[in-house]
Structures are given as C-alpha cells and as structure tokens.
C-alpha cells in the first residue's frame, strides 16, 4: 500500500504524491465509507 501516515489524520501517497485527510490510525473509516456510499447513490439517481 502506498498510503503512509505522516501525522495523526494526515496520509500521503508515495506513488501520486497526494496528501489527504483520513482516520487517525487507519486511512479508511466507517464514516468515510458511509459518505462514499451516499455520494455514489446520489450520483446514480442524478444520472437517471
């Protein structure tokens, strides 16, 4: 996995040089998964 934790809640990707906010100890959180699911569902509804 290319994502490495820089400091608490800040993650950096070695491959694409991207820095993002995430969970304190793991990159993906359950709250983030819920948001991604809701956004995906809303996009599908919008496309119809």
C-alpha positions as CSV (number, residue, x, y, z in Angstrom):
1,X,0.0,0.0,0.0
2,X,1.4,3.4,-1.0
3,X,-0.6,5.4,1.6
4,X,1.5,6.2,4.7
5,X,0.5,8.2,7.7
6,X,2.5,11.4,8.0
7,X,0.9,12.6,11.3
8,X,-2.3,11.8,13.1
9,X,-5.1,12.0,10.4
10,X,-2.8,13.1,7.5
11,X,-2.0,10.5,4.9
12,X,0.5,10.7,2.0
13,X,0.6,8.6,-1.2
14,X,4.2,7.8,-2.3
15,X,3.1,7.0,-5.9
16,X,1.0,10.0,-6.8
17,X,2.5,12.5,-4.2
18,X,-1.0,13.2,-2.9
19,X,-1.8,14.3,0.7
20,X,-5.2,13.7,2.1
21,X,-7.1,13.7,5.5
22,X,-8.2,10.4,6.8
23,X,-8.6,8.5,10.0
24,X,-6.2,8.8,12.9
25,X,-4.8,5.3,12.8
26,X,-6.3,3.8,9.6
27,X,-6.8,5.6,6.3
28,X,-10.4,4.4,5.7
29,X,-13.0,5.0,8.4
30,X,-16.6,3.7,8.7
31,X,-17.9,7.2,8.4
32,X,-16.0,7.8,5.2
33,X,-17.4,4.5,3.8
34,X,-20.9,5.7,4.6
35,X,-20.3,9.1,2.8
36,X,-18.8,7.4,-0.3
37,X,-21.8,5.1,-0.4
38,X,-24.3,8.0,-0.2
39,X,-22.4,10.0,-2.8
40,X,-22.4,7.1,-5.2
41,X,-26.1,6.5,-4.7
42,X,-26.9,10.2,-5.3
43,X,-24.8,10.2,-8.5
44,X,-26.7,7.2,-9.8
45,X,-30.0,8.9,-9.1
46,X,-28.8,12.1,-10.8
47,X,-27.8,10.2,-13.9
48,X,-31.2,8.6,-14.4
